[in-house]
Amino acid sequence: MALREYSQEELAAQPIGAWTGEAYRRVVGALRAQLAVEDLTQPHWWTLNHVAGAPGRWTRATLVERLAKYEDLGIDFDDVFDDLVARGWLVETPEGMTLTEAGEAGRRRAEERNLRVHRQMHEGIDTADFVTTVNVLRRLVANLGGDGDLPG
């Protein structure tokens, strides 16, 4: 899709909040729509990825502590964990959570759906431009008192 060209002055005068808000709604909306095909929410996705990346490390409490700041819909993480257990995707022990084979298969399906969205949103954007954009947004966040570091 071709974009109309504007002068540097016109672009510099744009309301960054409006553009970042629109980008957020579009990106997160597309990701959420793809996850919904698998009957998943973003907290489901985050849980699956964290548990897959460190089997046995995460408990309900530690995972909620890690993820709650990203959740913006009021979703109860206990409901998410219970749902994944009921599906047979997640097993909990006192030591931590692990994915079952079915859980890993579901995570991989959701990952492919998310990758489609990522490929679509990166179309026509050089990697260097994308990196510059992320760094500019990190600086904006930090300048306004937020944490500009990458999520750990």
QUIVEN-V127900 format. One line per field, one symbol per residue. ss: DSSP state (H for helix, E for strand, - for the rest). A space follows every 50 residues. Layout:
ss = ???
This chain:
ss = -------HHHHH---HHHHHHHHHHHHHHHHHHHHHH----HHHHHHHHH HHH------HHHHHHHHHHH------HHHHHHHHHHH--EEEE--EEEE- HHHHHHHHHHHHHHHHHHHHHH----HHHHHHHHHHHHHHHHH------- --
